[in-house]
């Protein structure tokens, strides 16, 4: 249980400085970076600064985050796109703040 003035922040730990996550091609030779987007739920607008790469916020008795994130379908960076499967691992840090 967290108190009414505490918050739990979920942040992507392995994003680069531009909020991108590295994906690797199934053959291991090609990579691309995809940008993630963070959206507010139900008009949520925090009156405090969020930590860098924050993708989730829980306050009080919340059972779901006030934010959600997704990968941008258009925004990606790669030298040359190759057909096939790409995969990524996303690492999260969870912290308690006031």
C-alpha positions in Angstrom: 0.0 0.0 0.0 1.2 3.5 -0.7 0.0 6.6 1.0 -2.1 9.3 -0.7 1.0 11.6 -1.3 3.2 8.8 -2.7 3.6 7.8 -6.3 5.0 4.8 -8.1 6.9 5.6 -11.3 7.7 3.0 -14.0 10.4 4.1 -16.3 12.1 2.5 -19.3 15.7 1.9 -18.3 17.2 0.9 -21.6 15.9 3.7 -23.8 18.4 6.1 -25.4 18.4 9.9 -25.0 15.7 10.2 -27.7 13.3 7.7 -26.1 14.1 4.9 -28.6 14.5 1.2 -28.0 16.9 -1.0 -29.9 15.4 -3.9 -31.9 17.5 -6.7 -33.4 16.8 -8.6 -36.6 16.3 -12.3 -36.3 19.6 -13.0 -38.0 21.4 -10.8 -35.5 23.0 -8.6 -38.2 20.6 -5.7 -38.5 19.2 -3.3 -35.9 16.7 -0.5 -35.8 15.6 1.9 -33.1 11.9 2.6 -32.5 10.6 5.5 -30.6 8.1 5.0 -27.8 5.2 7.3 -27.2 3.6 8.1 -23.8 -0.1 9.0 -23.5 -2.2 10.1 -20.7 -5.3 8.2 -19.6 -8.6 10.0 -18.9 -7.2 13.5 -19.3 -4.6 13.0 -16.6 -2.2 15.9 -16.4 0.3 15.7 -13.6 1.2 18.8 -11.6 4.7 17.5 -11.0 7.7 16.6 -13.2 7.8 13.0 -14.3 11.1 11.1 -14.3 12.9 10.6 -17.6 11.4 8.0 -19.9 8.5 7.5 -17.4 5.8 5.3 -19.0 3.6 4.5 -15.9 2.4 6.4 -12.8 0.4 4.9 -9.9 -1.1 7.0 -7.1 -2.9 6.0 -4.0 -5.1 3.0 -4.6 -4.6 2.9 -8.4 -4.7 -0.5 -9.9 -3.7 0.7 -13.4 -1.3 3.4 -14.5 -2.4 6.9 -15.3 -0.1 6.7 -18.3 0.4 4.1 -21.0 3.0 3.7 -23.7 3.3 2.2 -27.2 5.8 2.1 -29.9 5.4 4.6 -32.7 4.6 2.7 -36.0 6.1 5.4 -38.2 9.1 6.6 -36.2 12.2 4.4 -36.5 15.9 4.7 -37.3 17.9 2.2 -39.2 20.5 2.2 -42.0 18.4 -0.1 -44.2 15.2 -2.0 -43.3 15.3 -5.7 -43.9 12.3 -8.0 -44.1 11.9 -10.4 -41.2 11.3 -10.5 -37.5 12.8 -7.9 -35.1 12.7 -8.2 -31.4 13.6 -6.1 -28.4 13.8 -6.4 -24.6 12.4 -3.5 -22.6 13.9 -3.0 -19.1 11.9 -1.1 -16.5 12.9 0.7 -13.3 10.2 1.1 -10.6 10.6 3.8 -8.0 8.6 5.3 -5.2 8.4 9.1 -5.0 6.5 11.7 -3.1 
